[in-house]
């Protein structure tokens, strides 16, 4: 039963082309995460921020995978911190930073359970597929590559951070909320076989049915699943402060329903929130919304 939550901040601002998401962990703290979790009766520990180099202090050596070395090292260190949380029996909540942080988080989750002869599933909530590789990315920005890395595609420095490759079997991975894919991402998605539920699918079937199907995939033969939640999967009207906003995302209640289903499943192993950009936000609206989403994933209910 969920009783202890440990938060790790990862002010990563290396994976994208727009500055500001490094302030995401601070925005979440200011928005009242600790107070909200304690009101739910949960024990809370803030394990601080991982040290991350600033982009202006480094020169990207590989235009096909910008800041690859720095991101790989940061994700390796994040893996260690998340595994310590798991070994302590606490529930990890990782706050970014850009979405490349997920490589380190999922490496920790999969490795921890792999050593116990278990495998994990993954629900990836995002407007984008994040299924590019250095060979397919039009920008070289690694925040567009983490899902591919987790599924065993892309730069060896990222793919091999965990104890097992792929970190998650594609048959147990689901991408939810997609509405913006690069040309070559479509081919990567088809070749891996990962299941994708687009915004059209959500419009047609409703979030309740989409999450029922997603959970069935992520928990099929696994010990549970990790939920990686990019705030740009929600609509800019409810979350304006994100790194790469795309119109037509989930509304407030659809977003909460993702989290509520995750909690109700009893199979949620870890949670991360990525791509909050306070520079583009309106009076910390996006971080405050993110805190409420986290609380829903931790068991908060209307009644």
C-alpha positions in Angstrom: 0.0 0.0 0.0 1.3 3.5 -0.9 2.5 5.3 2.2 5.8 7.0 1.4 6.7 9.3 -1.5 10.1 10.5 -2.4 10.5 13.3 -4.9 13.6 13.8 -7.1 14.0 17.0 -9.1 15.9 16.8 -12.4 16.5 20.3 -13.8 17.5 19.0 -17.2 17.5 21.7 -19.9 19.8 19.9 -22.4 17.4 17.7 -24.3 15.3 20.4 -26.0 15.7 23.5 -28.1 13.9 25.9 -25.8 15.2 27.0 -22.4 13.2 27.1 -19.2 12.2 23.5 -18.3 15.1 23.3 -15.8 12.9 25.4 -13.5 10.1 22.7 -13.5 11.1 21.1 -10.1 11.1 24.5 -8.4 7.8 25.4 -9.8 6.3 22.1 -8.6 7.6 22.7 -5.1 6.2 26.2 -5.0 2.9 24.9 -6.2 2.5 22.9 -3.0 3.3 19.2 -3.8 4.6 18.5 -0.2 1.5 20.0 1.4 -0.9 18.2 -0.9 0.7 14.8 -0.3 0.7 15.2 3.4 -3.0 16.1 3.3 -3.5 12.7 1.8 -1.8 11.2 4.8 1.3 10.2 2.9 4.9 10.5 4.2 6.9 12.8 2.0 10.6 13.2 1.5 12.2 15.7 -0.9 15.5 14.2 -2.0 16.6 17.4 -3.7 17.7 18.2 -7.3 20.2 16.2 -9.3 23.1 18.5 -10.5 22.7 19.0 -14.2 25.1 21.1 -16.4 23.7 24.2 -18.1 23.6 24.1 -21.9 25.6 27.4 -22.1 28.5 25.7 -20.2 28.8 22.9 -22.8 29.3 22.6 -26.5 27.1 20.0 -28.2 29.6 17.6 -30.0 27.1 15.6 -32.0 24.5 17.5 -34.1 22.5 14.3 -34.4 22.3 13.9 -30.7 22.9 17.2 -28.9 24.6 17.0 -25.5 24.5 13.2 -25.7 27.4 12.7 -23.2 26.0 15.1 -20.6 22.5 13.6 -20.9 23.7 10.1 -20.6 25.8 10.9 -17.5 22.9 12.7 -15.9 20.5 9.7 -16.6 23.1 7.3 -15.2 23.2 9.3 -11.9 19.4 9.6 -11.9 19.1 5.9 -12.2 21.2 5.5 -9.0 19.0 8.0 -7.1 15.7 6.4 -8.2 17.0 2.9 -7.3 17.8 4.1 -3.8 14.2 5.3 -3.4 12.9 1.9 -4.5 15.4 0.1 -2.2 14.1 2.2 0.6 10.6 1.1 0.0 9.3 4.5 -1.1 7.4 5.5 -4.2 9.5 7.6 -6.6 8.1 10.9 -8.1 10.6 12.3 -10.6 10.1 15.9 -11.7 11.8 17.4 -14.8 13.2 19.0 -16.7 12.9 17.9 -20.3 11.6 14.4 -21.2 15.0 12.9 -21.7 15.1 12.3 -18.0 12.8 9.3 -18.5 15.7 7.3 -19.8 17.3 7.4 -16.3 14.0 6.9 -14.5 12.9 3.9 -16.5 16.5 2.4 -16.4 16.2 2.4 -12.6 12.7 1.0 -12.5 13.4 -1.8 -15.0 16.8 -2.7 -13.5 15.4 -2.8 -9.9 12.7 -5.2 -10.9 14.8 -7.2 -13.4 17.1 -8.2 -10.5 13.9 -9.7 -8.9 13.1 -11.6 -12.1 10.3 -9.2 -13.0 9.6 -6.9 -15.9 7.7 -3.7 -16.0 5.3 -2.0 -18.3 5.2 1.6 -19.5 2.5 4.2 -20.1 3.9 7.2 -22.0 1.6 10.1 -22.0 2.7 12.7 -24.5 1.7 14.9 -27.5 4.7 13.5 -29.2 5.9 9.9 -29.8 9.5 10.6 -28.6 10.5 7.7 -30.9 13.2 9.4 -32.9 16.8 8.2 -33.0 20.0 10.1 -33.9 19.5 8.8 -37.4 15.9 10.0 -37.8 15.7 13.2 -35.7 15.3 16.4 -37.7 16.6 18.5 -34.8 19.0 16.3 -32.9 17.2 17.1 -29.6 17.3 14.1 -27.3 14.0 15.0 -25.6 12.5 13.6 -28.8 14.3 10.2 -28.4 13.7 8.8 -24.8 10.8 6.4 -25.7 12.8 4.9 -28.5 15.9 4.5 -26.2 13.7 2.8 -23.5 12.5 0.4 -26.2 16.0 -0.4 -27.3 16.4 1.9 -30.3 19.0 4.7 -30.8 22.3 5.8 -29.2 24.0 2.9 -27.3 25.0 5.5 -24.6 21.3 5.9 -23.8 19.9 2.4 -24.7 22.4 0.7 -22.3 21.9 2.7 -19.2 19.8 0.0 -17.5 20.6 -3.6 -16.7 18.4 -4.9 -19.5 17.9 -4.0 -23.1 15.2 -3.1 -24.0 14.3 -1.5 -20.6 10.6 -2.2 -21.5 9.4 -4.8 -24.0 7.5 -3.0 -26.7 4.5 -5.3 -26.2 4.1 -3.8 -22.7 4.5 -0.2 -23.7 1.7 2.2 -24.6 1.9 5.8 -25.9 -1.2 7.9 -25.1 -2.3 11.3 -26.3 -0.2 11.6 -29.5 -1.1 14.2 -32.0 2.3 15.3 -33.5 4.7 12.8 -35.0 7.7 13.3 -37.2 7.8 11.4 -40.5 10.4 8.8 -39.5 8.8 8.3 -36.1 5.8 6.7 -37.7 8.2 4.1 -39.2 9.9 3.5 -35.9 6.6 3.0 -34.1 5.4 0.5 -36.7 8.7 -1.4 -36.6 8.8 -1.7 -32.8 5.1 -2.6 -32.5 4.5 -0.3 -29.6 0.8 0.5 -29.2 -0.2 4.1 -29.8 -3.5 5.8 -28.8 -3.8 9.1 -30.6 -6.0 12.0 -29.7 -8.4 10.8 -32.4 -8.7 7.5 -30.5 -9.4 9.3 -27.3 -12.1 11.4 -29.1 -13.7 8.3 -30.5 -13.6 5.9 -27.5 -13.1 8.2 -24.5 -10.3 8.3 -22.0 -12.0 5.7 -19.8 -11.8 3.0 -22.5 -8.3 4.1 -23.7 -6.9 3.8 -20.2 -8.6 0.4 -19.7 -6.8 -0.8 -22.9 -3.5 0.9 -22.0 -3.4 -0.7 -18.5 -4.2 -4.1 -20.0 -1.1 -3.8 -22.2 1.2 -2.4 -19.6 0.3 -4.9 -16.9 0.2 -8.1 -19.1 2.7 -10.3 -17.5 4.5 -7.5 -15.7 4.8 -6.6 -12.0 3.3 -3.2 -12.7 4.1 -0.1 -14.8 5.8 3.2 -14.8 3.8 6.3 -15.9 5.8 9.0 -17.7 3.7 12.1 -18.1 4.7 14.9 -20.4 2.6 18.0 -19.5 2.4 18.8 -23.2 0.1 15.9 -23.6 -2.6 18.1 -22.0 -4.1 20.9 -24.0 -2.4 24.3 -23.8 -5.6 25.8 -22.4 -5.1 23.9 -19.2 -1.3 23.7 -19.3 0.2 26.7 -21.2 3.7 26.5 -19.6 5.2 23.5 -21.5 8.3 23.1 -23.6 6.6 22.2 -26.9 2.8 22.9 -26.8 0.5 21.3 -29.3 -3.2 22.3 -29.6 -5.8 19.6 -29.2 -4.7 17.8 -26.1 -6.6 16.3 -23.2 -8.7 18.6 -21.1 -8.6 18.8 -17.3 -10.9 15.9 -16.5 -9.4 13.6 -19.1 -5.9 14.3 -17.7 -7.1 13.5 -14.2 -8.7 10.3 -15.4 -5.3 9.1 -16.6 -4.0 9.5 -13.1 -7.1 8.1 -11.4 -7.0 4.9 -13.5 -3.3 4.6 -12.8 -3.9 4.6 -9.1 -7.0 2.4 -9.2 -5.0 -0.3 -11.0 -2.9 -0.9 -8.0 0.0 -1.5 -10.4 1.6 2.0 -10.5 5.3 1.6 -9.7 6.6 5.1 -10.3 5.6 8.5 -11.8 7.4 11.3 -13.5 6.3 14.7 -14.7 8.2 16.4 -17.5 8.4 19.5 -19.6 7.0 22.2 -17.3 8.4 25.5 -18.5 7.6 28.4 -16.0 9.0 31.0 -18.5 6.0 30.2 -20.8 3.5 29.8 -18.0 0.7 32.0 -16.5 1.3 32.5 -12.8 2.5 28.9 -12.2 -0.8 27.6 -13.6 0.8 24.5 -15.2 2.8 23.5 -12.2 -0.3 23.9 -10.0 -2.2 21.7 -12.4 0.6 19.1 -12.4 0.5 19.0 -8.6 -3.2 18.2 -8.7 -2.5 15.5 -11.3 0.1 13.9 -9.1 -2.3 13.9 -6.1 -4.8 12.1 -8.3 -2.2 9.5 -9.1 -1.5 9.2 -5.4 -5.1 8.5 -4.5 -6.9 11.8 -4.2 -10.6 11.6 -5.1 -13.6 13.9 -5.4 -15.5 12.1 -2.7 
